[in-house]
Amino acid sequence: MRFGIITGILTVLITGAECLAQAPSSTASIDEKSLWDIYKLQQEKPDDHQGLYTACMELAKKAPKDRLSSVLMTMASWHQLKLGNKESAIKLFRTVISMESSDPLGIAAANMSRAWLTRIDMEQVKQALQLCYYKNIIYPKTIDEIKPFQKDGQPPLVDRWNKQWVYSLEESKYAKKAGIATYGQFWSLKSSMLGTNSAMRNVGATALTKALKVSYGAGIALKPAKLLSGTPGKEMVQFETTDGKQARVILTFGVETGGMVLCYAGPKLIILSDMNHWAILPRPN
């Protein structure tokens, strides 16, 4: 039986960062209203990870050269992590880093991507340390000893800022009090750039697991109260805390204060970063 040649349409499914390759020209831009609508949806339906990922990527595709696309892509990456799509998230974070610019928003987006990639790397480091333990019945004294268990340079011996891991062996203080030696049976690991936000041990949850339990934007308990300076590139905004402490915080454009950065000041919106999430807020008067 002979079959004729069927002429059809070849549909190529492009997902994640790959979709940006076929996006419109660099003249396209992302309007603040569209970004605000997505962020409001983020607040209203925080558990709709697939819907929010899709909304972020669809808007980012329209103007991949617009600097606000990095905000959308990092939000999309976070939702991919929540969905368990780690490889897709990694590709998007890497894409954002490759797009890094020298303005505060570009720097914040790249650092946010490095923060999440560092936590992902730490899970691989933990696995390598465990392999060392299986072989020697003791954890290594230095992180360099995981080299024999590396594959294609993974896990890395440094974090995503190219700084060495802060690694050390520990003893159980409870076992020590009982006179039981536990040296080499426990370790602690963190990134010097992330500090306690990345601290993990061989027992308990990983840094990535702990970070993903935090609701999006929960670490940014601020609401804009007053615009103290509207000079472009030197904006200064006074905030009020929303954590019940009734304190006032002043952020200057591009200057890190208490782990927070005011990295965007547009006609209608301002954007804050705590290196984990974004807070997109109305620009005050």
N, C-alpha and C positions, 0 to 999 in steps of 0.2 A: 504494500500500500504506500503510495507516494503522498508526501505532504508538500504543499506549496510554501513558498517563503512569505511569511507574514511580516508586513511592514508596520511597525508600531512605534510607540513613544517610549523611549527609555527614561524611566524616572529614577533619579539618583537621590537617595535620602541623605541629606547633609545635616548633621547634628553638632551641637556644642560649638567649639571654636572653629571647626571647619566651615561652618556656614558663613563666616565673615569673609571668606575668600571671594564669594560671589555677591557681596553687598554693594549698594549703590556707591556713587562717586563721593570723594571727600568733601564735596560742596554741600552735601546733605547735613542736617544738624538735628539734634534732639531738643525738642522744646521742653521747657520746665514743667508745663502742665502735664505732659505725658509721663514724665518721671514722677511727678507728685501723685498722679493717679495710681501708679504701680506701688508707690510706697504706702499710700493709704490702704491699698488692697493687702499689702504686707501686714499692716496693723490689724485689719479687719478679719483676715483669714490666714493667720500665721502658719497653720498646719497644711495649707494647700501647696505643698512643696512643688508638685509637678506643674500646677497652674502658674505659680509665681515664676518658676524657672522658664517656662514657655513665654510668659509675658515679658520678662527681662530680655531674653534672647531675641525675640521678635523686634523689640524696639532697638536693641543694640545693632541688629542687622541693617537697619535703615540708615545708620550713620556711624560706621565703625571707626571713622577717623575723629569723630567728635569726642572730646575729652570726657563727657558724661557717660560714654559707652563703657569705660572702665568701672564705673560705679555699678552699672547694670550687670556686667559680666562677673564681678566679684559677688554680687548678691545671688546671681544664678548659680555660681560655683558652690556657695554655701548650701543652697537648696539641693544641689546634686549630692553633696555630702550627707545631708539629712535623708535623702532617698537611698543612700548606700551606693551611689554611682561614683565611686572614688576615682576611677581612671578618667572619667569625663571631667570631673572637678579639677583634677591635676592638669589636664590639657588647657582648661580655661584659665586657671591661675598662671600657668606658664605663658599663655598668650598675653595676659595683662602685664606681666613683668617685661615681656619683649616690647610692649608699647610704652614703657615708662618714659615720662617726660620730666622736665626739671621744675614744673609748677607744683604747688602744694597738693593739688588733687592727684596728679600723676604719681607723685612720690608716695602719697597715702595709699593709693590703690595697689602699687607695687609692694609696699611694705605689708599691707593686709594679705596679699597673696603669699608673700614669703612666710608670714606668720602661720597660715594654715598649712602650707607645704612643709614647714618645719615640724609641725605636730604630726603630720603623716609620716615624715622621715623617722621620727622618734619611735613610731611603732615598729619600723623595720630594725632600728637599732636594738630595741628590746628583744626582738626575735633572734638577732645575732648574739646578743649577750646570753640568751638562754641556750643557744647551741654551744657556746663556750662552757657553760655550766655543765651541760650534759657530758661534755668531753672530759672536763677536769674536776667536776664535783665542787667547784668553787668559781665564783665570778671573777673576771679579770681585774687586775689592779688599775689598768689604764684602758681607755677606749680604743687605743691603737691595736689592742689584741683581738679585735673583731675582724681585722683585715683578712685572715684566712677564710672567713665566712662571707666575704663580699662577693657579689656577682655583678659584673659590669659596673663596678663602682658604687653599688648599693649594698647595704645602707651607707650613706656618706659619713665621713669622720668630722664633718662640720655642719653647722646649720645653714639656712638659706641666705645668711648674711656673710657666709664664709668664715664664721667664727667657731672655734672649737667648742664641742659640747662641754658643759660643766658636769663632770661625772665623778663620783666617789663611792667607795665602799662604806657601808655602815654596819653598825652592830645594833641588835635589838636591846634597847635599854632595860626592858623587862627581863630578858634572858640574862643580861649582864648582871642585874641585881641578884638573880638566882644562881650566879656563878657558872652559867652555861656560855661557852664560847660560841659566838655566831659570826665571827669575822669572815667575810667572803661569801656570806649567805644572803646579804641584802645590798642593794645599791640605790643610788638616787641619780637622776639625770634631769637636766634642764638646758634651755638655751639662754645665754647671757642677755640676749636682746629682748627676750620675753619674760625673763625672771620667773617669779612664782606662778605666772600664768601658764607656764609650760612644765612646772615641776611634776615629776612622776617617779615612782619606785617600781621594783620588780613585783610588788604586791599591790593590788588595787587597780583602779581604772587608769587608762592611758590618758595622756594630755589631750589627745584628740577627742576621746569619749567625754571627758569632763567639759571641754570647751563647747561641744555640740549640745550639751544639756542646757546651756544658757540660751534663753529666748533671744531672738534677734533684736539687738539694740538695747537689751536690758541693762547693759553697763553704762549707757549714756543717759543718766537721769537728769536731764537738763531741758529747760524750755526757754526760748529767747524772750527777753523782757524789753531790751532797749538797744538801739543802735547808737553807740557812742562815737563812732567815726565811720563815715561812709566813703572816705577817700579810696578810690580803686587800688587794690593791692595792699592797702593798709587798714582794711576794715577792722573795727573793734566792736564786739558785741557783749552786752551784759546778759547773763543767764540767771535764772532762778532754779534751784534744785527741786526735783520732784520726788525725792526719797524721804520727805518728811522732816528734813533737817533745816529747811527754810534758810539756806545759805545762798550767797550770790557768788557767781563765778564770771570772770571777765576773760574772754578769749580774743587774741589778736590774730588776724589772718596769717596762716602759715607758721605760727609759733606754737610748739607743743607745750601744754600746760596741764600738769597732772595726768599725763597719758592721753590727753584729748587734743585734737587739732581741728581748728576751723580751716577747712581746705577749699571751700567754694563759697563765693558770695555773688549770687546772680541778681537779676532784677526783682525776682519774687521769692527765691529760695536761698537758703544757706545749707551747707552740708558739713557735718562733723564726722570724725573718725576716731575710734579708740583702738585701732589696729585689728579689731575683730569684726566689727560691724560698722554700718553707716547710720547716721541719723539725718534724715532729710526734713528740714523744718522751714516754716514760713519766715521770710526775712522781716525783722521787726522795723518799726519806723524810728 
